[in-house]
Amino acid sequence: MSQPVLCIDFGSTFTKVVAVDVSVPRIMATARAFTTITTDINDGLDEAIAKISKQTNIYDWPLRYACSSAAGGLKMVAIGLVPELTSEAAKRAALSGGAKVLKTYGFELNQQECAEIERLAPDIILFTGGIDGGNQKVVFHNQKMLCQIKHRCPLIYAGNKTIADQVRVGLKDCGWEVYVVDNVMPAINELNIDQARDTIRDVFLNHIIHAKGLSQIEKTIENIMMPTPSAVLKAAELLCEGTTRVKGIGELMIVDVGGATTDVHSVAKGEPKTS
């Protein structure tokens, strides 16, 4: 007995739908329509579903799952300490969470950089800096500079845990919505991005979807599961590692050419190769 599932991708240009029979599994049909984010996002979705229903003769889709990069996707800036260390760790955490990283900042923020952050108007700021028990001066400086910025959005602090409580209180007192997670680099050259990545995804689901008007489609689908880049990365991991029944194909790179951005994902151990 077939088990049809409708997979939906709200893109910057097109809304794509794919009908999958998970009992086989197999792709039953595909269709797309222009994304109508400026009016009612359901218009484009309804058009795409009408096309795929005509192909499959299925008009009732009890299971609908979606990802989204519509309305610019998930836009972030990352702030760290040393560009090659905590700033790079912050950038990796943001990218792995499915974000489009607009800019990465290192060392002490200055007035010009704060003005730039205001112009960029990110959906989320990832604020890091210092290994655990390490630098505090730069982190406190950047906390004060962030309080001067008029733009407000969810802010995730993933820096030196020794001062996490003080940073959280200081930022909340000046109007920031703060989430404190594990340090993305608790020790030199030690990456720890899992909690930051998961929190980015949760903030996207709980806040950004509503801010971009995507909550209009919540009644017609199960949920927007994640940002599109995060969904593609999950697919890459599955293709690489396989399942309990199907062996993966090994290390790989995926290039996703979209309407607004071209995203490159890789799944590999990063070990040197010999020819």
N, C-alpha and C positions, 0 to 999 in steps of 0.2 A: 504494500500500500504506500503510495507516494506521500511525502511530507513536504509540501511547498513552503518555502520561506522567502520573504521579500527583503532584499538587502538594498539600502538606500544610501546614496552619497550626495549630500548637498554641497556642490562645488561653487566656486566663485562665478563660473559662467553657466555650467549645466548641472541639472539634477539628474543623476544617473540611477537607474533601478536594475537590479539583476534578480531573476527568479531562480532559486536553487531548490532542487529536490534533495533534501538531506538524507533520504533513505537509501539513495544509490551510492554515492552522491553524484549529481550532474547539474550543469547549468541548463536551465530550461529555455530562457529567453533573456534578452537585454533590451533596454529602451532608455531614452533620455529626452529632456525638455529643458528650455532655458530656466535658470533659477530666477524666481520672482521675489527677491529679497526686499525690493523697494516698495512692493505693494503688499501682496499676501503670499507667503512662501508656499501655501497650500495650492495655489494656482498651478505653479510649475510641477509640483508633486502629483497633483491630480491628472495633469496631462500625460506625464510619464507613466503613471499607473494605468491609465486608459489604454495606452499603446501596448503595454506588456500584457494586460488582460486580454486584449484582442488576439495576441499571439498565442497565449496559453489557454484561453477560454476559462480562466480562473478569475472570478470577480470578488471573491472574499478571501482576504489574506489575513488569517488570524495572527500570524507572527510577522512582525515588521521590525527590522533593526536598522539603525542609521548611524552614520558618522557625518561630520560637517567641517567644511572649511569656508563656508559661505560668509559673506560680510567681512572678508579679510582674514578669516580664520582666527587663530589664537595668537595675538601679537604680544610679545614680551620684550623687556629689556633685562639684562643681567648685570649685576654690580658685584664686583669682587675686590680682592686686594692686589695680588701680583697677577698680571695678565696671563702668564704661562701656567699659573697654578690655580688659585681659587676662582679667578675670572673664567678660566677655561673650564673648570669643573661646573660652574654655574651655567655656562653656555651649553655644555653637554646635557645637564639635567633638563634644561628648558627644551632642547631639541628632542630629547628622548620622550618628553611629555607631550610632544605633538605641536610644539609652538613654532611660530615664525619669529626668530630672534632679530629684532630691529637693530639693536646695538648692544655691545658689551663694554662696560666701563671698568677701569682698574685704578688702584691707588685712591687718593682723595678726590672726591667730586668737587668741581669748581662751579662758579655761577653760570658759565657758558654751557657746561654739560647739563646742569639742572634745567636751564631754559630749553635745551634740546629735548630733554625727557618730556617736558611739558608739551612741546610741539609734536612729539611722536605719539603722545597719548596712548600708552600701552594698555592692554587689558589686564596684565599682571606684571608685577615687578618681582624678580628673584634677587634677594639681597643676601650676599654672602661676604665672607672675609675672615681671615685668620684661622689657623688650625685650632683645635680645642686646647685652651690654655695659652694660646699665642697672642698675636697682636690685638690690642683693644682700641688703641688710639685712633686708628684709621676708621674702624667700624663706628665708633662714637661720632667721629667727624661726619661720616656719611649719613648717619642717622639724623644729625642736626640739619644737614643740607637737604635731606629728603623732606623734612618738616617745612622747608621754605617753598616747596613746590606746591602749586595750587591744584594740579591734577591729582585726583584720588582714584585708586583702584585697589583690588586685593593685592597685598604684599606678603610674600613668603620669605621668612628669614631662615636661612640655612647656613649660618656662619658659626663662629666661635661660641660653643655652648656655655662657656663660663659666664658670659655676659648676656645670654639670650633673654633672661627675664627683664633686665634693665632696658635692653633694646626694645622689647615688646611693649613695655609700659611707656617708654618715651615716644614711640611711634603712635601708639593708641591715643595718647594724650593730645597729639596734634592731628587726629582725625583719620589715621590709616586703619584699614581693616587688616589685621596682622595674623598670619599663621606661622607658628614656630615648628620647624622640623629638624631632623638630624643634620649635622654639618655635612655639606657635600664633600669636604676634604678635611676629615678629623685629624689626619696626620699627613706629613709631607708625602706626596705621590700616592696617597690612598684615596681612591674615589668611593663615595658612598651616596649615590644619587637616587636610590630606589624610593625613599620616602618623599623626597622633593618631587620626583616625577609623578608619583601617585597623587600627591596633593595638588599639583598643577592640573591633573586630569579632573580631580574632584571639584576644584574651583571652577574649571571650565563648565562642568555639568551643572553645578548649582547656581552659578552666577552669570557667566558670560552668555550662555544660551538665552537667558531672559533679556539681557542687555541688548542683544543683537536681534531680538524679535523672533527668535527661533522657537520660543515656547508655544507659538501658535500651532505647531504640528504635534505637540505632545499627546493630543487626544487621538491621533490617527496612527501612531507608532508605539512600539513598546518603550523606546527611549532612544535618545541620541547617546550612543555608548561611549564615544570618545572623539577627539579631533581626528580628522582624516589622516594626517601624517602618523599619528600614533597607531591607527588601524593598519596602515600599510606596514609599519615596523613590526607589528604583531604578526602579520601575514608572512613577512620575511623570516621571522624567527621560526614560525611553524614550518615553512618551506625548507629552511635550513636543517632544523632539528628533527622534523618528522613527528609521528605520533607513536602510540604503543603498537599500532598495526601496520603503519607505513613508514619506511625509512626516509629520512630527510636527504636532500641532495648535497648538503654540506655548505661550506662558506660561500657567500654570494653577495652581490650588489644589485639593488633595484633602483631604477631611475623612474620617477613619477612626474611626467610632464603635464602640469595642470594649466588652467586658464590664467592664473595669477602668478604662480611660482613653479619652479622645477625643483623637486625634492629628491635627494639622493640618500638611500638607506643602505647600510651594510651590516652583515652579521658575520663576524669572524673573531677568532681568538687574538688576532693581531701579532702572531708569532712570525718571526722572519722565515722566509722561504729560501730553499736552495735549488738552483737550476740543475 
